[in-house]
């Protein structure tokens, strides 16, 4: 595995960890404030961004 592949692996791992954390945060916001609350929607949008970054990195 060359250095670029290692860097991509670390980036993927960091993004996956961020996804797990953001998903948990979003679920907490939804339970606390409801699904339509702006805080929940913001978390959902941030989660979408992270997931899109992961897809781009995997292509």
N, C-alpha and C positions, 0 to 999 in steps of 0.2 A: 504494500500500500504506500503510495507516494504521499508527499506532504499535502498536496491539494486534496487528495481523497480523504486524508485524515481531517483536514479542516472542514470539508463538507460533512463528514461524519459528526464532528463536534457541533457544527451548526445545526444539523438535524436533531441531535440529542437535546440541544438547548431549546430549539423551537418546540419539540415534543413536550419538554418539561414546562415550558411557558403555556402550552395548550392545556395541559392537565391543570395547572394552577388557575388559568383564566376560566376554564369550564367550571371548576369548583366555586370560584368567585361569582360567576354568573348564576349558578344554581342557588347560592346563598342570597343573592340580590333578588332573585325571583321569589324565593320563599318569604323574604322579608317585605318586599315592596310590590310584588306581583309581576306578571310577565310583561305587561305593557308599560311599566315604569321606565323612565328615561335611563336610570342607572343600569337596569337589566338590559335594555336595548343597546346601550353603550358597550357593555361587556360582550354582548352577542356580536356586535360589529368588530370589536377587537379580536374576538375569537375567530371570526371569519377571516380577518387579515392574517392571523397567525397560520391558519390552515391553508390559506392561499400561498403563503410563503413556503410552507412545507411542500406543497404540490409542485411549485416552481423549482425548488431545490432537488426534488426527486426526478425531475424530467431531464 
